[in-house]
Amino acid sequence: MLLHQHNVDDRIVRCRYRFTLSDGTEKEFDVCLDARTLALRTKNKADYPAWTRLSYRKCQNCPLRTRRRCPVAVNLVDVVETLKDQSSAEKIEVEVAAQSGSFKGRGG
């Protein structure tokens, strides 16, 4: 699955992650990065889960003090919320596709 798109924005690197669960269910997530800095480009949500707050199990070495939410947790919300009912030991297949190529692997 090579990711081809019409009207590709040269300022954005897009990757699609496809998780195929043991029952055959597929879940897809698109990740967009700034092509120059490779910074993650995200869309703001109106509401975030409580576990994204910095005050919720903040990492011991976290240098952030002025942010309300953990940026890593915020970026993982869609994946965590979609896969929250799956067992962490479940065997899955993951395929990552971008304009430059694709990779497929199994885990669990």
NORGI-V793979 format. One line per field, one symbol per residue. psi: psi as a letter, one per 20 degrees, with the letter a starting at -180 (. if undefined). burial: + if it has 16 or more other C-alpha atoms within 10 Angstrom, else -. Layout:
BEGIN
psi: ???
burial: ???
END
This chain:
BEGIN
psi: npopqqlpoiippppppoporhjipppqppppqphgijqporpqqhqqqhiiqhiolpqhjpiphiqhqphgggiigggghhjhjqpiipprppppqrhiarqprqr.
burial: -----------++++++++++---------+++------------------+++--------------++--+++----------------+++++++----------
END
